[in-house]
Each structure stands twice: as C-alpha cells, then as structure tokens.
Amino acid sequence: MIDALNSDEIVNKFGGRFKLTALIQRRLAELIDGARPLIDREGRSDLEVVIEEIVQNKISIDWDASGLEQPKLAKPSKR
C-alpha cells in the first residue's frame, strides 16, 4: 500500500513530495479528529486509508483555495 507513494506519477500529480506529504498529513489529522473515511476501512490503519483514498482519487488538493500553483500533470484533461 505505502509502495504506491513511490510512484512518480502520484508524486508529480501533486507537484512534488512536499505537497503530497502535506495532503497526507492534513487528511490523516481529519481522520484522527473523527472524519469518516471515503473508502471501506477493511482493517487498515488511518495512514493506509489516506493512501488508498489518494490512489483512488477520492481526495486531492483544492488548488484554488490553497493558493498553490497547480502542476501541469494535475490539470484535468479536456475531451
């Protein structure tokens, strides 16, 4: 599960390891404070839940609210 974080695709999607780590920390704090997981827990730890939420695209950075520049890879594709 945590091996998923080694993927350059996931790291680049969020604009680097720092931003990805910040997202993980924020969501982990929300779960610890009582937020409901967006996936079935299935016996997973809070950290494993957060990583799976990221892998399944259940959570992301709100680029407009954050004031951060959105990486080119994170922009939705136009079809």
Secondary structure, 3 states (H helix, E strand, C coil): CHHHHHCHHHHHHCCCHHHHHHHHHHHHHHHHCCCCCCCCCCCCCHHHHHHHHHHCCCCCCCHHHHCCCCCHHHCCCCC
